[in-house]
Amino acid sequence: MDAELLVALKALSDASRLRIVGLLADGKPLPVEELARRLSLSPGTVVHHLNRLREARLVESTPRRPYVDYSLRLGRLSEIGADLGRLAHEQAGDDAPVGAPEWASAEEAKVLRSFFENGLLTSIPAQRSKRIVVLHYLADTVFERKHRYPEKEVNQRLGAVHPDPA
């Protein structure tokens, strides 16, 4: 099993950390003091939980004197979901690279199945090796070789497979 996935799942296995994730899920960054007040926990306890969530790459911090605001990395939650989906496919014996491009190995086909659904990119992989596979696939399917595209057209083509072409 992927070590990063285990760290994330362990971080999410604590009730206080899940409550922190819930408070940050609305997209508004919050300082430690506000989180502590809303959760009826000490600021030190909240910092401990935020550090565990940061290790799992689930939250990020932004300094705002005299505070530090914390926000949830929603993309990371999507990656965790995709990883869990990949595990489910592996458990079901879904190893054959069905519908995968010719160049894709069995492992690369698994990566593509994990991050694409009905031809749409569901999330962008955090791991470099997986991101390279996804970019290779996009280069093959969305663009023509030896053709120069203006930025606007690149964004339009990528926008057809993912809502955020940036």
ABEGO torsion letter per residue (X at the ends): XBAAAAAAAAAAABAAAAAAAAAAAAGBBBBAAAAAAAAGBBAAAAAAAAAAAAAAGABBBBBBOABBBBBBBAAAAAAAAAAAAAAAAAAAGBABBBGBBAABBAAAAAAAAAABBGGBBABBBABAAAAAAAAAAAAAAABBBGBBBBAAAAAAAAAAABABAX
